[in-house]
Amino acid sequence: MRPTLSSTIESKIINDRETERSRNFGFVTFNNKKAMKDAIEGINGQNLDGRNITVNEAQSRVADNNGFLGKN
């Protein structure tokens, strides 16, 4: 099942700071977990402009005692 626009709150494409070109990933915020899970199941692995895309839930990142970021 593909998500509908009504289930999307926000989307953000991540760009390179220097070139301002897309880094080929982004984030989408949904209004509920079911919409997010439906999007992952319905879109992950699909072909987009000749490329298979990966869609998954974002993982939070936390800083350790030295200030380095890692996956939570």
Buried (B, 14 or more C-beta within 10 A) or exposed (E): EEBEEEBBEEEEEEEEEEEEEEEEEEEBEBEEEEBBBBBBEEBEEEEEEEEEEEBEEEEEEEEEEEEEEEEE
